[in-house]
C-alpha cells in the first residue's frame, strides 16, 4: 500500500485529527511549524544565474551545450554539499531565446546514471520534450532540436526520469528558460536581466549535520520532501540591492513539494503581470500569491529610496487536518530587498499587457475527466508502455480535473498552455486568467481547462500529464497522450533508447 493510501486508511487524511489527540505524535505535530520571520541574517548577495552561451550551428540553429555533472557546493559554513548541476555544481544557466528561432541542445550526461532534461512549458515535438522516454545515459549526449513558437514567457527545465524525478531535482538539476518576442522587446516593463528583471528560483532544502541534502519526508506527511531552509538561486538568506523604483521578479517554485504563499513583510501590494504561459491581459494587484511546485509568476514591485523589505511565505489555507506537518503553517523569510538612497525610474507598468486566453468560444472536439487520488489518475498508475488516449491536431479539448483524496495536488500538461475556463462552475480568480501549464487543485473543486493541440503530431511518442508534486508523480500519478494527424491512430510506444 502506498504512503498516502496507507495514511488515509489510518485516519491521517481529511477528518484524521483524532490520531493527534495525544502522545508523542501530538507533540511532534505541534512542534512541526517552522517560523523564520526576522531570524534570517540575509548576508549574501542574490546570485544571478548566468545566461547560457550558444553557437551558430551548421544549419543556422542556435546551439546550446549543457553539461550535467556532479560536484560540491558551499551553501553554509562547514562542509560543502554534494550536488548536481548543469554547466556548474548546482542549478544551471538561464537559457534565453526568441520566438521564431531554431534552437538545438547538446545535453551531455556526466553522471554515472541515467537522467533527462524536460523543457517545462515549451511547445515542441514530443520526441524533443525531454520526458521519461528521452533518457540520456551516462556519458551520452542528447541533441533535441525545434523552432520556438510561442509567446514570451518564463519557462524552465528539469529532469523527468520516471521514478527518479524528485531525487534528481532535489540534487540540483534545474534552470530557467526565458522566451522573448517582438511584443516583450517593445514593452516598457523592466527588462535588464539581473538588475530590474530578476530571476528567482525558490527551493526548500533540508540539511543534515554534515551539510548534506537530507530527503526529509515528515512523519505522517503526504506531499513528499519538505525542507526547513529556503534557497533562492542556490543561496541561503540572500539580499538584492535595488537600484530602480520598479522591479520585475520572475518567480519559479522549484521545490519538490512545498507550497508557497508569497507576500512582503510590510504587506505591500504588488502586480502580477504574467503566469506560466506569458503576460496577463492586464495586471492584477494583490498582497499574496500562491505558487505550487512547477508554477511560475512574474510580479512587479515598487520600492522607495532607502527602504528594506523581505519577501516571505505565509501560512496556507490548503493544508487540511495535517497541513502543519507538510509545511502549510510555516512562516518563512525568503529574500531581502535593499533599496538604494536614489532610485532610477526608467520602466513603467502598462495598463494592458498581452492578449487574454481566447479558447472559451471555440468548438470543443472532446471533453475528458481526470480524477487525482491515491497516486493514480482515473484509477490508473503510470505505465511507460501505455498510451492513455490520443488527441487530434488542430482541435480544442476541455479537460475537467479534480483533486479527490484530501491531499494537495496540482496538474501539469506537457506541450500546451491551457485556459482555466471555470473553477467549480465559477469564474476563475484573477491569477488563473492567463495562460497556464500547471494549476493548483483545491480539494474537491472541478477545474475546466481548455487547450488547443497544434503543430506537432506523433502517434507513437507521448506527452505527459501529471501531478507536479514530484513524489506523487514518481509514485504513479501520471498519464500519457499522443497528438494525432488527420488519419493517424494511436500507435505503440517505442522502447526507450539511449543517445550517442
C-alpha positions in Angstrom: 0.0 0.0 0.0 1.4 3.4 -1.0 2.1 6.0 1.6 -0.9 8.4 1.1 -3.3 5.5 0.8 -2.0 4.0 4.0 -2.2 7.3 5.8 -5.8 7.8 4.9 -6.6 4.3 6.0 -5.1 5.1 9.4 -7.0 8.4 9.6 -4.2 10.7 8.5 -6.2 12.4 5.9 -9.3 14.6 6.0 -11.0 14.1 9.3 -7.9 12.4 10.8 -7.4 14.8 13.7 -8.4 12.1 16.2 -5.0 10.5 15.7 -3.3 13.6 17.0 -5.2 13.8 20.3 -2.2 13.0 22.5 1.1 11.1 22.8 4.4 11.7 21.1 2.9 12.3 17.7 0.8 15.1 19.0 4.0 16.8 20.4 5.7 16.2 17.1 2.7 17.8 15.3 2.6 20.9 17.3 6.4 21.4 17.0 6.3 20.9 13.3 5.6 24.6 12.4 8.6 26.5 11.1 8.9 30.2 11.7 11.9 32.2 10.4 10.3 35.6 10.2 13.0 38.0 11.5 15.5 35.2 12.1 17.5 35.2 8.8 20.7 37.2 8.5 20.5 38.0 4.8 24.2 38.2 4.4 24.7 37.0 0.8 24.1 38.9 -2.4 21.5 37.1 -4.5 23.4 35.2 -7.2 22.0 35.7 -10.7 22.2 32.6 -13.0 24.4 33.4 -16.0 22.8 33.5 -19.4 23.7 30.3 -21.4 26.1 30.8 -24.2 25.3 29.5 -27.7 27.0 29.0 -31.0 25.7 29.1 -34.6 25.1 25.6 -35.9 25.7 24.4 -39.4 22.0 24.7 -40.3 21.5 28.1 -38.7 20.2 27.0 -35.3 21.5 28.4 -32.0 23.3 25.5 -30.3 23.5 25.4 -26.5 25.8 22.9 -24.8 24.5 21.8 -21.4 26.8 19.5 -19.3 25.1 17.6 -16.4 27.6 16.7 -13.7 28.1 16.1 -10.0 30.1 18.4 -7.8 30.2 20.1 -4.4 28.6 23.4 -3.5 29.1 25.6 -0.4 25.7 26.7 1.0 26.8 27.4 4.6 29.8 27.3 6.9 31.4 23.9 7.3 31.4 21.1 4.8 30.4 21.6 1.2 27.3 19.8 0.0 27.3 17.1 -2.7 25.2 18.4 -5.5 24.4 18.1 -9.2 24.3 21.0 -11.7 24.1 22.0 -15.3 27.3 23.7 -16.5 28.2 24.1 -12.8 27.8 22.4 -9.5 24.2 23.5 -8.7 21.3 24.6 -10.9 22.0 25.7 -14.4 22.3 28.8 -16.6 19.3 30.7 -17.8 18.5 29.8 -21.5 17.1 32.8 -23.3 15.7 32.6 -26.9 13.4 34.5 -29.2 10.2 33.3 -30.8 10.9 32.1 -34.3 14.5 30.9 -33.6 15.7 27.4 -34.3 17.4 26.0 -31.2 19.4 22.9 -30.7 20.9 21.4 -27.5 23.8 19.1 -26.8 22.8 17.7 -23.4 25.8 15.7 -22.1 25.2 13.4 -19.1 28.4 13.4 -17.0 26.7 11.4 -14.2 27.1 7.7 -13.5 23.3 7.1 -14.0 20.5 7.9 -16.4 18.9 11.3 -16.4 17.0 13.6 -18.7 16.1 17.3 -19.2 12.5 18.3 -19.8 11.6 21.8 -21.2 8.7 22.6 -18.9 6.1 24.8 -20.6 7.6 24.6 -24.1 5.5 23.8 -27.2 7.7 21.3 -29.2 7.7 17.9 -30.8 7.1 15.0 -28.3 10.4 13.4 -29.2 12.2 16.6 -28.1 10.2 17.1 -24.9 12.8 15.5 -22.5 10.2 13.4 -20.7 10.7 9.9 -19.4 11.1 8.5 -22.9 14.0 10.7 -23.8 16.6 9.2 -21.4 20.2 10.3 -21.5 22.5 7.6 -20.3 25.9 8.1 -18.6 28.4 9.5 -21.0 25.8 10.1 -23.7 24.7 13.3 -25.5 21.1 14.0 -26.5 20.5 16.5 -29.3 16.9 17.9 -29.4 16.1 20.5 -32.0 13.0 22.6 -32.6 11.7 26.0 -33.7 10.5 28.2 -30.8 6.8 29.1 -31.5 5.1 30.6 -28.5 4.6 34.0 -26.8 7.2 35.5 -24.4 7.2 33.6 -21.1 9.2 32.4 -18.2 9.6 28.6 -18.6 12.1 26.2 -17.0 14.0 22.9 -17.4 14.5 20.0 -15.1 14.9 16.2 -15.2 11.9 14.0 -15.9 13.2 10.4 -15.4 10.3 8.2 -14.4 10.6 7.2 -10.8 13.5 9.4 -10.1 12.4 13.0 -11.0 12.1 14.0 -7.3 15.6 12.8 -6.5 17.4 14.3 -9.5 15.7 17.7 -9.0 16.5 17.7 -5.3 20.1 17.2 -6.0 20.1 20.5 -8.0 19.2 19.9 -11.7 17.0 22.9 -12.7 17.2 26.2 -14.6 15.1 28.9 -16.2 14.2 29.1 -19.9 13.1 32.6 -21.0 11.3 33.2 -24.3 11.2 36.7 -25.8 9.1 38.0 -28.7 8.7 41.3 -30.5 6.0 42.5 -28.1 8.1 41.8 -25.0 11.1 43.5 -26.5 8.9 46.7 -27.2 7.4 46.7 -23.7 8.0 49.4 -21.1 8.3 46.7 -18.4 11.6 46.3 -16.5 13.8 44.2 -18.8 17.5 44.4 -17.7 18.3 40.9 -16.7 19.7 40.7 -13.1 19.2 44.4 -12.5 15.5 45.3 -12.6 14.4 42.0 -14.2 15.4 39.4 -11.6 15.1 35.6 -11.8 14.3 33.8 -8.5 14.3 30.0 -8.3 12.8 29.3 -4.9 13.5 25.9 -3.3 13.3 24.4 0.1 16.1 22.0 1.3 16.9 20.1 4.5 20.5 19.7 5.6 21.9 17.0 7.9 24.6 17.7 10.4 27.3 17.3 7.8 25.6 19.9 5.5 24.4 17.2 3.0 21.0 17.3 1.5 18.6 15.3 3.5 15.4 13.8 1.9 13.2 14.8 4.8 9.7 13.4 4.4 7.8 14.4 7.6 6.3 11.6 9.7 2.7 11.4 8.5 3.5 13.8 5.6 1.5 13.5 2.4 3.4 15.6 -0.2 7.0 14.4 -0.2 10.2 16.0 0.9 9.9 19.2 2.9 13.0 21.3 3.8 13.4 23.7 6.7 15.5 26.2 4.8 14.9 28.1 1.6 17.3 28.7 -1.2 16.9 31.3 -3.9 19.1 30.7 -6.9 21.1 28.4 -4.7 21.7 30.9 -1.9 20.5 30.8 1.7 19.4 34.2 3.1 20.1 36.3 0.0 19.5 40.0 -0.5 19.0 42.1 -3.6 20.5 45.6 -4.0 17.6 47.5 -5.6 18.6 50.4 -7.9 15.2 51.1 -9.7 11.8 52.2 -8.5 10.1 49.2 -10.2 11.5 45.7 -10.2 10.3 42.6 -12.1 10.6 39.3 -10.3 10.5 36.1 -12.3 9.5 33.6 -9.6 9.7 29.8 -10.0 8.6 27.4 -7.4 11.4 24.9 -8.0 10.6 22.9 -4.8 9.7 19.2 -4.9 6.6 19.6 -2.8 6.3 22.8 -0.8 3.5 25.3 -1.5 4.5 29.0 -1.1 2.0 31.8 -0.2 4.2 34.7 -1.2 4.0 38.3 0.1 6.1 41.0 1.6 6.9 41.7 5.2 5.1 45.1 5.2 2.1 43.6 3.2 2.8 46.0 0.3 0.7 45.3 -2.8 2.4 44.1 -6.0 1.2 43.5 -9.5 1.0 40.0 -11.1 1.9 40.6 -14.8 2.5 37.0 -16.1 1.8 33.4 -15.3 3.2 30.2 -16.7 2.5 30.9 -20.4 3.2 34.6 -20.5 1.7 38.0 -19.9 -1.8 38.5 -18.5 -4.2 40.8 -20.4 -3.9 43.3 -17.6 -2.0 43.5 -14.3 -3.6 42.1 -11.1 -2.8 43.9 -7.8 -2.6 41.7 -4.7 -0.8 41.2 -1.3 -0.5 37.4 -1.6 0.2 34.9 -4.3 0.2 31.1 -4.2 2.8 29.2 -6.2 2.7 25.4 -6.2 5.6 23.3 -7.5 6.4 24.0 -11.1 4.3 27.2 -11.4 5.9 30.5 -12.4 4.8 34.1 -11.9 6.2 37.4 -12.9 5.4 40.2 -10.5 6.2 44.0 -10.4 7.2 45.5 -7.1 7.6 49.2 -6.4 10.3 50.4 -4.0 11.1 53.7 -2.2 14.6 55.0 -1.7 16.4 53.6 1.4 13.9 51.0 2.4 14.3 47.4 3.3 11.6 44.7 2.9 11.5 40.9 2.9 9.8 38.5 0.5 8.1 35.9 2.7 6.0 32.8 2.5 2.9 32.9 4.7 0.7 30.1 6.1 -1.6 28.5 3.6 -5.3 27.6 3.6 -4.8 24.4 1.6 -3.2 22.1 4.2 -6.2 20.3 5.7 -6.0 18.5 9.0 -2.3 17.6 8.8 -1.2 20.7 6.9 1.3 21.7 9.6 3.3 18.5 9.0 3.7 19.3 5.3 4.7 23.0 5.9 1.3 24.7 5.3 1.5 26.6 8.6 5.2 27.7 8.1 6.3 31.3 8.1 9.4 31.7 6.1 11.7 34.6 5.2 13.0 34.1 1.7 14.9 37.2 0.4 15.5 40.8 1.4 15.4 43.8 -0.8 17.6 46.8 0.0 16.7 49.9 -1.9 19.5 52.4 -2.7 19.3 56.0 -1.5 18.4 57.1 -5.0 16.4 55.0 -7.5 16.0 55.4 -11.3 12.6 55.3 -12.8 13.2 54.0 -16.4 10.5 51.3 -16.6 6.7 51.6 -16.3 3.7 49.3 -15.7 1.3 49.5 -18.8 -2.4 49.4 -18.2 -2.7 46.5 -20.7 -0.1 43.8 -21.1 -0.9 40.9 -23.5 -3.7 39.1 -25.2 -6.2 37.2 -22.9 -6.7 33.5 -23.5 -9.3 33.1 -26.2 -10.5 29.4 -26.2 -13.8 29.9 -24.3 -15.8 30.4 -27.6 -14.0 27.7 -29.6 -15.7 24.5 -30.8 -14.8 21.7 -28.4 -13.8 18.5 -30.1 -13.8 16.4 -26.9 -14.3 16.7 -23.2 -12.3 14.5 -20.8 -12.4 14.0 -17.0 -9.4 13.4 -14.7 -9.6 12.4 -11.0 -6.4 12.6 -9.0 -6.4 10.3 -6.0 -4.2 7.7 -4.3 -1.1 8.1 -6.6 -3.3 7.5 -9.6 -5.2 9.4 -12.3 -8.6 7.9 -13.1 -7.7 4.9 -11.0 -4.6 4.0 -13.1 -1.0 4.4 -12.3 1.6 5.5 -14.8 2.7 2.8 -17.3 5.6 3.6 -19.6 4.2 1.4 -22.4 0.6 2.5 -22.2 -0.8 5.5 -24.2 -3.9 6.6 -22.4 -5.5 8.4 -25.3 -4.9 10.4 -28.5 -5.9 13.9 -29.3 -6.4 15.3 -32.8 -4.1 18.0 -34.0 -5.7 21.4 -34.6 -8.6 20.7 -32.2 -9.6 22.2 -28.8 -10.4 19.9 -25.9 -11.8 20.7 -22.4 -10.4 18.7 -19.5 -12.3 18.6 -16.2 -9.7 17.9 -13.4 -10.5 17.3 -9.8 -8.4 16.5 -6.7 -10.4 13.9 -4.9 -8.4 12.4 -1.9 -7.8 15.2 0.6 -4.1 15.8 -0.1 -2.5 18.6 -2.0 -2.1 18.1 -5.8 -1.6 20.2 -8.8 -1.9 19.3 -12.5 0.6 19.9 -15.3 0.2 19.2 -19.1 3.1 19.0 -21.5 3.3 20.7 -24.9 0.3 23.1 -24.4 -0.7 26.2 -22.4 -4.3 25.9 -21.2 -7.0 28.4 -20.3 -8.8 27.9 -17.0 -12.5 28.3 -18.0 -14.1 27.8 -14.7 -13.4 26.6 -11.1 -16.4 24.7 -9.7 -18.6 26.4 -12.2 -17.5 29.9 -11.3 -15.1 32.4 -12.9 -11.5 31.7 -12.1 -9.7 34.1 -9.7 -7.6 36.8 -11.4 -4.3 34.8 -11.1 -5.8 32.0 -13.1 -7.0 34.1 -16.1 -3.8 33.9 -18.1 -2.2 31.0 -20.0 -1.2 28.2 -17.6 0.6 24.8 -17.9 0.4 24.0 -14.1 -2.5 24.6 -11.8 -3.0 24.1 -8.1 -6.0 21.9 -7.4 -8.1 22.9 -4.3 -9.6 19.8 -2.8 -12.9 18.7 -4.4 -13.1 21.6 -6.9 -13.5 21.0 -10.6 -11.2 22.9 -12.9 -12.2 23.0 -16.5 -9.2 23.5 -18.7 -9.3 24.4 -22.4 -6.3 23.6 -24.6 -5.5 23.6 -28.3 -3.2 20.9 -29.7 -1.3 22.3 -32.7 1.6 21.8 -34.9 3.3 18.6 -33.8 2.0 15.1 -34.4 3.4 11.7 -33.4 1.2 8.6 -32.9 4.0 6.7 -31.0 5.8 9.3 -28.8 3.7 10.5 -25.9 3.5 13.7 -23.9 2.8 13.6 -20.1 0.1 14.9 -17.8 0.7 14.6 -14.1 0.8 16.0 -10.6 3.9 18.2 -10.2 4.4 17.3 -6.6 7.3 15.1 -7.6 6.9 12.2 -5.2 3.3 11.9 -6.4 4.5 11.9 -10.0 7.2 9.3 -9.3 4.7 7.1 -7.4 2.5 6.9 -10.5 0.2 10.0 -10.6 0.9 10.5 -14.3 -0.5 9.5 -17.7 0.4 9.8 -21.4 -1.2 11.1 -24.5 -0.2 11.5 -28.2 -1.2 14.1 -30.8 -2.5 12.6 -34.0 -2.6 13.9 -37.6 -5.8 13.6 -39.6 -5.6 9.9 -40.5 -3.3 8.7 -37.7 -4.3 6.3 -34.9 -2.8 5.8 -31.5 0.4 3.8 -32.0 2.8 1.9 -29.8 5.4 3.5 -27.5 8.9 2.6 -28.8 11.3 1.1 -26.4 13.2 3.9 -24.7 16.5 4.3 -26.4 19.8 5.9 -25.5 21.8 8.6 -27.3 25.3 8.5 -28.7 
